[in-house]
Amino acid sequence: MADDRFMTIHDPELLARGERVLGDEFTAMNERVREVTELTSRLNVLPFGDEAGKVALLQQILGRPLPARLTIYPPFYTDHGLRLELAERVFINQGCTFLDYAGIRLGEGVMIGPKVTFITVGHPVDPGERRRFLSGAPIDVAENVWIGAGAMILPGVSIGRDAVVAAGTIVADDVPAASLVAGPKGTVRRRW
């Protein structure tokens, strides 16, 4: 894709024996994923009322103090954490996943329903490149957006202010401000 929002992580050497090694950048990313997985595992078994414990772990996961009136109901999953930007009054319900390596921004007053998934990184479609590259793009969610239960937001998507994403919707394209998007997205685009 020509869009400069997309990034590529690759190994300059050919992969030997089908290993999933993508070079130094991937190694650093993998180390952070392991660290954050440990932290989220601890977060997700805390008693619900342990606010101090939740705050301490979330600050470690995000790498900064929490914004005012942020609400996150565990279980909560992220693969990187440091590229997840949450504004004031964001509400995240149970069972949400944020694969934030390429960056996710949630504007003020965003409400996220249960089991919503944000994905910023993926693999190329070409089978010969799938194990050699990761590509991705940031997700930007403007202020006062409501994302319904089980929605999936894909790399590079921007969702405009006051928009609503209906439950179960797969969002692969930008969503205009003050609009409602609904329905499954999957269609055959090409064959090889």
C-alpha positions in Angstrom: 0.0 0.0 0.0 1.2 3.5 -0.8 -0.4 5.0 2.4 2.5 6.3 4.5 0.5 5.5 7.7 1.5 1.9 7.1 4.7 0.6 8.4 6.7 -2.6 7.6 8.8 -4.6 9.9 11.1 -7.1 8.1 14.1 -9.3 8.4 16.8 -8.4 5.9 17.8 -12.1 5.7 15.7 -14.9 4.3 14.0 -16.9 6.9 15.5 -20.3 7.4 13.5 -23.4 8.3 10.2 -21.5 8.6 11.2 -19.7 11.7 9.1 -16.7 12.7 12.0 -14.3 13.3 11.7 -10.8 11.9 14.9 -9.2 13.0 16.0 -6.9 15.9 12.8 -4.8 15.8 10.6 -7.8 16.1 12.8 -9.2 18.9 12.3 -6.0 20.9 8.6 -6.0 20.1 8.4 -9.7 21.3 10.1 -8.9 24.6 7.6 -6.1 25.2 4.7 -8.4 24.4 5.9 -10.9 26.9 6.4 -8.3 29.6 2.9 -6.8 29.0 1.3 -10.3 28.9 2.7 -10.9 32.3 1.3 -7.6 33.6 -2.1 -8.1 32.1 -2.2 -11.6 33.5 -1.7 -10.1 36.9 -4.2 -7.4 36.3 -6.9 -9.8 35.2 -6.8 -11.9 38.4 -7.0 -9.0 40.9 -10.2 -8.7 43.0 -12.5 -6.3 41.2 -12.4 -3.9 44.1 -8.6 -3.6 44.2 -8.5 -0.1 42.6 -4.9 0.6 43.8 -3.6 -2.7 42.4 -5.4 -2.0 39.0 -4.1 1.5 38.8 -0.5 0.4 39.5 -0.6 -2.3 36.9 -2.3 -0.2 34.3 0.3 2.5 34.8 3.1 0.0 34.2 1.3 -1.4 31.1 0.7 2.1 29.6 4.0 3.5 30.8 2.4 6.7 32.2 -0.1 8.0 34.8 -3.8 7.3 34.0 -6.0 10.1 32.7 -8.8 11.4 34.9 -12.0 9.3 35.1 -10.6 6.4 33.0 -12.6 3.2 33.6 -11.3 -0.2 32.5 -13.1 -3.4 33.5 -10.9 -6.4 33.4 -10.2 -8.7 31.8 -8.2 -6.3 29.6 -5.6 -7.3 27.0 -2.9 -5.4 25.1 0.2 -6.6 23.4 2.3 -3.4 23.8 0.6 -0.8 26.0 3.0 2.0 25.4 1.3 2.9 22.1 -2.2 2.9 23.6 -3.3 6.6 24.2 -6.4 7.0 26.4 -8.0 10.3 27.0 -10.1 11.4 30.0 -13.5 9.8 30.6 -12.7 6.7 28.4 -14.8 3.7 29.4 -13.5 0.2 28.4 -15.8 -2.7 29.2 -14.8 -6.3 29.9 -12.8 -8.6 27.6 -11.4 -6.0 25.2 -8.2 -6.5 23.3 -5.9 -3.7 22.1 -3.1 -4.8 19.7 -1.5 -1.4 19.8 2.0 -1.8 18.3 1.3 0.7 15.5 -0.6 3.0 17.9 -4.2 3.4 19.1 -5.7 6.7 20.3 -9.1 6.9 22.1 -10.4 10.4 22.4 -12.2 11.9 25.4 -15.5 10.3 26.3 -15.1 7.2 24.1 -17.1 4.2 25.3 -16.0 0.7 24.3 -18.4 -2.2 24.7 -17.4 -5.7 25.9 -15.1 -7.9 23.7 -14.2 -5.1 21.3 -10.9 -5.8 19.4 -8.5 -3.2 18.0 -5.8 -4.6 15.6 -3.0 -2.3 14.3 -0.6 -4.9 12.9 -1.0 -7.8 10.6 0.7 -10.0 7.9 0.8 -9.5 4.2 -1.7 -11.3 2.0 1.1 -12.8 -0.2 1.8 -16.3 1.3 5.5 -16.0 0.5 5.8 -12.9 2.6 3.5 -13.8 5.5 6.3 -15.0 7.7 8.8 -12.3 6.7 6.8 -9.1 7.3 4.4 -7.3 9.5 2.5 -4.3 8.3 0.3 -2.0 10.2 -1.2 1.4 10.8 -2.5 3.4 13.7 -6.2 3.5 14.8 -7.6 6.9 15.7 -11.0 7.2 17.6 -12.2 10.7 18.0 -14.2 12.1 21.0 -17.5 10.8 22.2 -17.5 7.6 20.0 -19.4 4.6 21.1 -18.2 1.2 19.9 -20.6 -1.7 20.5 -19.9 -5.1 21.9 -17.8 -7.5 19.8 -16.8 -4.9 17.1 -13.4 -5.3 15.5 -11.5 -2.2 14.4 -8.7 -2.9 11.8 -5.4 -1.2 11.0 -5.4 2.4 9.7 -9.0 3.1 10.6 -10.1 6.6 11.8 -13.5 6.9 13.5 -15.0 10.5 13.6 -16.4 12.4 16.6 -19.8 11.2 17.9 -19.9 8.1 15.6 -21.4 4.8 16.7 -20.1 1.4 15.7 -22.8 -1.2 16.1 -22.2 -4.4 17.9 -20.4 -7.1 15.9 -19.3 -4.7 13.1 -15.9 -5.2 11.4 -14.5 -1.7 10.6 -12.0 -1.8 7.8 -12.7 1.7 6.4 -12.8 5.2 8.0 -16.1 6.1 9.8 -17.3 9.7 9.3 -18.2 11.8 12.3 -21.8 11.6 13.6 -22.6 8.4 11.7 -23.7 4.9 12.5 -21.9 1.9 10.9 -23.3 -1.6 11.2 -23.1 -5.1 9.6 -20.4 -7.6 8.7 -17.7 -6.5 6.3 -16.1 -9.7 4.9 -16.2 -10.0 1.2 -13.9 -11.8 -1.3 -11.6 -9.1 -2.8 -9.3 -11.3 -4.8 -8.1 -14.8 -5.3 -4.7 -16.4 -5.9 
